[in-house]
Amino acid sequence: MYVNIIVMNKFKSFLLAISFIATSFSVSAQTSDNPWAIAVGADLINLQGDNVDSGLGFGVPALSLSRYIGSGFSIGAQYALGNSKNNNVDLNYSSLDGILKYNLSEGKILPYLFAGYGMSKFSEENEDKDGFFPSTDSGRTILGGIGVNFALDDNFAINLSTSYRGVSEEDTYNHLQHIIGLSYNFGAGDADKDGVPDQKDTCPDVPGLKEFDGCPDTDGDGIPDNKDRCPEEAGTEALQGCPDSDGDGVADIDDACPDKAGDAAMNGCPDSDGDGVADNEDRCPETSGDAANGGCPWADRDGDGIPDKDDQCPDEKGTVASNGCPDQPTGLVNFIESEQNRFLFSASSSKLSNESKEILNNLNALLNQYPNVTITVEGHASSDGSTAYNQKLSEKRAASLKDYLVSIGADANRINAIGYGESKPIDVNETAKGRKANRRAEINRSAKLKLN
């Protein structure tokens, strides 16, 4: 009964010690980055062997100090006090061991294996012998076991372990040692005092936040400064923490026109005239132009759509095929040089024949094809009658061609009519055949075609 009271009193003292420790330390990250660990607990000793009767006892404290050395391994020392009983003899127990531990994983639940070497002492109560581990009561001990840590928070964990301890000396016992306790992990540096250990702190020299691995978020936009292109201006994650004042999807820091919605291809600026030159660089932002001319259109004096800088005839309307100059009226030249270019009349007449009208229809089509060309129509007469009469007759014959062309749509300003009387015969007037050939109108082959 007395032994049980002592055991219960010691267990209560152990619980009080754990409560005191749990309220005395601040909290920080519990990882392998915290290399040191202190543990305090209670142990249960279970004697083993054929000559053992009962052999079960409780004790406090069980203390340990260990250091993580890498690759899952830790080294440390363990000291434990306890009680046991064998054949109605009360025994005091103590042990001191060096321990090598190997973590099987890392996480909230951390199983591990351990082994060690040390000393174990079993002495009867009220014995008074010299030495911490007198040779008559102590034995060298080889041990091995398993354990597990259950994390309570970033520092603290409940520790459970059991080990078999082999002791070969006389007056000692092989035994099982079961320990339950509380461990505290510490030792990682924290230069900026932000509660995140340096080995895990992405910004070890600047106080920050745990959720950002120790980095600050100066502008409070949820993006840590080390990933924020604009750490002092609240922005969006899509723009790496930068704001976008005009809402065009281009961050203000990259936007040449931060107050006007634009296009990313234009560095955030608009292009009002759609000429591919951003308004902030366009000398003519409301008029489509050429980037090589500062966004302005090139001068085009003749209005033919070909800029003066490329126009070989800048004062005459032309075509691209002719480098800004009018196309040569090849079809019209061919007509003038053909046999169709002769319109015959009856004696003393300026009336057109149906055949002549058909030919003039074709000529009008050529005039439409070459809108920049003007022509001269020449009228002629045979030598019959007086010179004055023949002059007027030739003028009427030229005018009849012009009037017909105008009647079917030709521009009168593009047609000159002139009469030469009997001054330019193409055959002799002494024969009826020759006089018939001379009663004519034509666009003379020697006439000049003028290009506007």
C-alpha positions in Angstrom: 0.0 0.0 0.0 2.8 2.4 0.9 4.6 1.6 -2.4 1.5 2.4 -4.4 1.1 5.8 -2.6 4.7 6.7 -3.5 4.2 5.7 -7.2 1.0 7.8 -7.4 2.7 10.8 -5.8 5.5 10.5 -8.3 3.1 10.2 -11.3 1.3 13.4 -10.1 4.6 15.2 -9.9 5.4 14.0 -13.5 2.1 15.4 -14.8 2.7 18.7 -13.1 6.2 18.9 -14.7 4.8 18.3 -18.2 2.1 21.0 -17.7 4.8 23.5 -16.6 7.0 22.8 -19.6 4.1 23.0 -22.1 3.2 26.5 -20.9 6.8 27.7 -20.7 8.0 27.5 -24.3 7.0 29.6 -27.3 5.9 27.8 -30.5 7.9 27.6 -33.8 8.2 25.1 -36.6 8.8 21.5 -35.7 10.8 20.0 -38.5 14.2 18.3 -38.9 15.5 21.9 -39.2 15.1 22.1 -35.4 18.1 19.9 -34.5 17.9 19.8 -30.7 15.2 18.0 -28.6 14.7 17.7 -24.9 12.3 15.1 -23.5 10.9 14.5 -20.0 8.8 11.6 -19.1 8.0 8.6 -16.9 9.4 5.1 -17.3 8.0 1.7 -16.6 10.6 -1.0 -15.8 9.8 -4.7 -16.5 12.4 -7.2 -15.3 13.1 -10.2 -17.5 14.5 -13.6 -16.6 13.7 -17.0 -15.0 14.6 -15.8 -11.5 12.3 -12.8 -11.6 9.2 -12.6 -9.5 7.0 -9.5 -10.2 9.7 -7.2 -11.6 7.4 -4.3 -12.6 8.0 -0.8 -11.4 7.2 2.9 -12.2 9.6 5.8 -12.1 10.2 9.5 -12.8 11.9 11.3 -14.4 13.1 9.9 -17.7 15.2 12.7 -19.3 16.9 12.8 -22.7 18.8 15.3 -24.9 19.4 14.6 -28.6 20.6 16.3 -31.7 19.6 15.7 -35.3 22.7 15.0 -37.4 21.2 14.5 -40.8 19.7 11.8 -43.1 17.2 10.8 -40.4 19.8 10.1 -37.7 20.0 11.7 -34.2 22.5 11.1 -31.4 21.9 11.8 -27.7 21.9 10.8 -24.1 19.2 9.4 -21.8 19.0 9.3 -18.0 16.2 7.5 -16.2 15.2 6.8 -12.6 12.7 4.2 -11.5 11.6 1.5 -9.1 11.1 -2.2 -9.4 10.6 -5.2 -7.2 11.9 -8.8 -7.3 11.0 -11.5 -4.8 9.5 -8.9 -2.5 12.7 -6.9 -2.5 12.3 -3.2 -3.5 14.8 -2.0 -6.0 15.9 1.4 -7.0 16.6 1.7 -10.7 18.8 4.2 -12.7 20.2 4.2 -16.2 22.5 6.4 -18.3 22.8 5.7 -22.0 24.2 7.0 -25.2 21.5 6.7 -28.0 21.5 6.6 -31.8 18.1 7.2 -33.3 16.8 6.8 -36.9 13.6 8.5 -38.0 11.6 6.4 -40.4 9.7 9.4 -41.7 8.8 13.0 -41.0 5.4 14.4 -40.2 2.8 14.7 -37.5 3.4 11.0 -36.6 7.0 10.2 -36.5 8.1 6.5 -35.9 11.7 5.8 -35.2 14.2 3.0 -34.3 16.9 3.4 -31.7 19.9 1.6 -30.2 22.4 2.4 -27.6 25.0 1.5 -25.0 25.2 2.5 -21.3 24.9 1.5 -17.7 21.9 0.2 -15.7 21.9 0.0 -11.8 19.6 -2.1 -9.6 20.1 -1.4 -5.9 18.1 -2.4 -2.8 16.4 0.5 -1.0 18.4 2.0 1.9 21.7 0.7 0.5 24.5 3.2 0.8 27.3 2.4 -1.6 30.0 4.7 -3.0 29.8 5.8 -6.7 27.0 6.7 -9.1 27.0 3.3 -10.6 28.8 0.9 -8.1 30.1 -2.2 -9.8 28.1 -4.6 -7.5 24.8 -3.1 -8.5 25.5 -2.0 -12.1 26.0 -3.5 -15.5 26.9 -2.4 -18.9 23.9 -2.3 -21.1 23.2 -2.8 -24.8 19.8 -1.7 -25.9 17.5 -1.5 -28.9 13.9 -0.4 -29.4 11.2 1.4 -31.2 9.3 4.6 -30.6 6.9 7.2 -32.0 6.4 10.9 -31.6 2.9 12.4 -31.9 3.1 16.1 -32.8 1.0 18.4 -30.7 2.0 21.6 -32.4 5.1 23.1 -34.1 7.4 22.3 -31.2 5.8 19.8 -28.8 5.2 16.1 -29.2 4.1 13.2 -27.1 6.8 10.5 -27.1 6.2 6.7 -26.6 9.0 4.2 -26.7 9.9 0.7 -25.6 13.3 -1.0 -25.6 14.9 -4.2 -24.6 18.0 -3.7 -22.4 20.5 -6.6 -22.1 22.7 -6.6 -19.0 25.2 -9.4 -18.4 26.7 -8.6 -14.9 25.7 -10.3 -11.8 23.0 -8.6 -9.6 21.6 -6.9 -12.6 18.7 -7.9 -14.8 17.7 -7.9 -18.4 14.7 -5.7 -18.7 12.2 -3.8 -20.8 12.0 0.0 -20.4 8.8 1.7 -21.5 8.8 5.5 -21.6 6.0 8.0 -22.1 6.9 11.7 -22.1 6.8 15.1 -23.7 9.5 16.3 -26.1 10.4 19.8 -27.2 12.3 20.5 -30.4 14.4 23.6 -30.7 17.7 25.0 -31.9 17.0 26.4 -35.4 18.3 29.9 -35.9 15.8 32.7 -36.5 17.8 35.8 -37.4 14.8 38.0 -38.1 12.8 36.8 -35.1 9.6 36.1 -37.2 9.1 32.6 -35.8 10.3 30.9 -39.0 13.6 29.1 -38.7 16.4 30.4 -40.9 16.8 27.1 -42.7 13.2 27.3 -43.7 13.0 31.1 -44.1 13.0 32.3 -47.7 13.7 35.8 -46.4 15.8 35.1 -43.3 16.9 38.7 -42.8 13.5 40.3 -43.1 10.6 39.6 -40.6 7.8 38.0 -42.5 4.8 35.7 -42.2 4.7 31.9 -41.6 2.3 31.4 -44.5 4.8 33.0 -46.9 7.8 31.0 -45.6 9.0 33.9 -43.6 8.7 36.6 -46.3 6.7 39.8 -45.7 3.8 41.0 -47.7 4.2 44.8 -47.5 1.2 45.8 -49.6 -1.1 43.2 -48.2 -2.2 41.8 -51.5 -1.6 38.1 -50.6 1.6 37.9 -52.6 4.9 37.8 -50.7 7.4 40.5 -51.5 9.9 38.1 -52.9 7.4 37.1 -55.6 5.8 40.5 -55.9 7.0 42.8 -58.8 5.3 45.7 -57.0 5.8 45.0 -53.3 4.5 48.4 -52.2 1.4 48.5 -54.4 -1.5 46.1 -54.0 -2.0 44.1 -57.2 -3.2 40.7 -58.5 -1.6 37.3 -58.7 -2.1 37.3 -62.5 0.1 40.4 -62.8 2.7 39.2 -60.2 1.4 41.5 -57.6 1.2 44.7 -59.7 -1.9 46.9 -60.2 -3.6 47.6 -63.5 -5.2 51.1 -63.2 -6.9 51.1 -66.7 -7.9 47.4 -66.6 -6.4 46.5 -69.9 -4.5 43.5 -68.6 -1.1 45.2 -68.7 0.5 46.0 -65.3 1.0 49.7 -64.7 4.7 49.0 -64.3 4.8 47.8 -67.9 2.1 50.1 -69.3 3.3 53.1 -71.3 -0.3 54.5 -71.0 -1.4 53.4 -67.5 -4.4 55.6 -67.5 -5.8 54.6 -71.0 -6.9 51.1 -71.8 -4.8 49.7 -74.6 -3.3 46.5 -76.0 -0.5 44.4 -74.7 1.1 44.5 -78.2 1.2 48.3 -77.9 2.7 48.2 -74.4 -0.7 49.0 -72.9 -1.5 52.0 -75.2 -4.4 52.3 -77.6 -4.2 52.6 -81.4 -7.2 54.8 -82.3 -6.7 54.8 -86.0 -5.7 51.1 -86.2 -2.5 51.7 -88.2 -0.3 49.7 -85.9 1.3 52.7 -84.3 0.4 53.3 -80.6 -1.2 56.7 -79.9 1.6 57.8 -77.7 4.0 57.4 -80.6 1.6 58.4 -83.4 2.0 61.9 -84.8 -1.4 61.5 -86.4 -3.4 59.3 -83.9 -6.7 59.9 -85.6 -5.6 59.2 -89.1 -4.3 55.9 -90.3 -0.7 56.2 -91.6 2.7 54.5 -91.9 4.9 53.7 -89.0 7.9 54.8 -91.0 6.2 58.3 -91.2 5.4 58.5 -87.5 2.0 57.1 -88.0 1.0 59.7 -90.5 0.0 59.1 -94.2 2.5 59.9 -96.9 1.9 62.9 -99.2 0.1 62.0 -102.5 -0.3 65.2 -104.6 -2.0 63.5 -107.6 -4.3 61.5 -105.4 -3.6 58.2 -107.2 -3.0 56.2 -104.0 0.7 56.1 -104.6 2.7 58.2 -102.2 4.9 60.9 -103.7 8.0 59.2 -102.3 7.3 56.2 -104.5 5.5 58.0 -107.4 7.6 58.5 -110.5 4.9 60.9 -111.8 3.8 62.6 -108.6 1.7 65.3 -110.4 -0.1 62.8 -112.7 -2.5 60.1 -111.7 -1.1 56.8 -112.5 -1.1 53.1 -111.5 0.9 50.9 -109.3 2.0 48.8 -112.3 3.5 52.0 -113.9 5.1 53.2 -110.6 2.6 56.0 -110.3 2.6 57.1 -113.9 -0.4 56.6 -116.3 -0.5 53.3 -118.1 0.5 53.6 -121.8 -2.7 53.4 -123.9 -1.5 50.5 -126.0 -5.0 49.4 -127.1 -5.8 53.0 -128.3 -2.5 53.3 -130.2 -3.1 50.0 -131.9 -6.6 51.3 -132.9 -5.1 54.5 -134.4 -2.6 52.5 -136.3 -5.2 50.1 -137.7 -7.3 50.2 -140.9 -10.4 51.0 -138.7 -9.1 54.5 -138.1 -10.7 55.9 -141.3 -14.3 57.1 -141.4 -15.5 57.7 -145.0 -18.3 60.1 -146.1 -20.4 60.7 -149.2 -19.7 63.7 -151.3 -20.7 67.0 -149.6 -21.9 65.0 -146.5 -20.9 64.8 -142.8 -23.3 62.0 -141.9 -21.9 58.9 -140.2 -22.6 55.5 -141.6 -23.8 52.7 -139.4 -20.5 50.9 -139.9 -18.6 54.1 -138.7 -20.9 54.2 -135.6 -20.0 50.6 -134.7 -16.3 51.5 -135.0 -16.8 54.6 -132.8 -18.5 52.4 -130.2 -15.3 50.4 -130.0 -13.3 53.6 -129.8 -15.4 54.8 -126.8 -14.7 51.5 -125.0 -11.0 52.2 -125.4 -11.4 55.8 -124.1 -13.1 54.4 -121.0 -10.2 51.9 -120.6 -7.7 54.8 -120.6 -9.5 57.6 -118.7 -6.4 59.9 -118.7 -6.0 60.1 -122.5 -7.3 62.9 -124.8 -7.5 62.4 -128.6 -7.7 64.7 -131.6 -10.2 63.9 -134.4 -9.2 65.3 -137.9 -11.7 65.9 -140.7 -10.7 66.0 -144.4 -12.3 66.8 -147.9 -11.6 66.1 -151.5 -10.9 68.9 -154.0 -14.4 69.1 -155.3 -15.9 72.6 -154.5 -14.1 75.7 -153.3 -11.4 75.7 -150.7 -13.6 77.5 -148.2 -16.4 75.1 -148.6 -14.1 72.1 -148.2 -12.7 73.6 -145.0 -16.1 73.9 -143.4 -17.1 70.5 -144.6 -14.0 68.9 -143.1 -14.7 70.6 -139.8 -18.3 69.3 -139.8 -17.0 65.8 -140.5 -14.6 66.0 -137.5 -17.4 67.4 -135.3 -19.8 64.6 -136.3 -17.3 62.0 -134.9 -16.9 64.0 -131.7 -20.7 64.5 -131.3 -21.4 60.8 -131.7 -18.7 59.9 -129.1 -20.2 62.4 -126.6 -23.7 61.0 -127.3 -22.6 57.5 -126.2 -20.9 58.8 -123.0 -17.4 60.1 -123.9 -16.2 63.2 -122.1 -16.2 66.2 -124.6 -13.2 67.7 -122.9 -11.1 64.7 -123.9 -11.9 65.1 -127.6 -10.5 67.8 -129.9 -12.0 68.2 -133.3 -10.2 69.9 -136.2 -10.7 70.3 -139.9 -8.0 70.4 -142.6 -10.1 71.0 -145.7 -8.6 69.6 -148.8 -5.0 70.3 -147.6 -4.0 66.7 -146.6 -5.2 64.2 -149.3 -4.1 60.6 -149.1 -4.9 59.9 -152.8 -5.1 61.8 -156.1 -8.2 64.0 -156.6 -8.1 63.4 -160.4 -9.9 60.0 -160.1 -13.3 59.1 -158.5 -11.5 56.5 -156.4 -9.0 59.0 -155.1 -11.6 61.6 -154.3 -13.6 59.0 -152.4 -10.6 58.1 -150.2 -10.0 61.8 -149.4 -13.6 62.4 -148.1 -12.8 61.1 -144.6 -12.2 61.7 -140.9 -9.6 60.0 -138.8 -7.5 60.1 -135.7 -4.4 60.7 -137.6 -1.5 58.2 -137.0 0.7 61.2 -136.5 -1.7 62.7 -133.9 -0.3 62.9 -130.3 -2.1 61.1 -127.5 -2.0 63.4 -124.5 -1.8 62.0 -120.9 -3.4 64.1 -118.2 
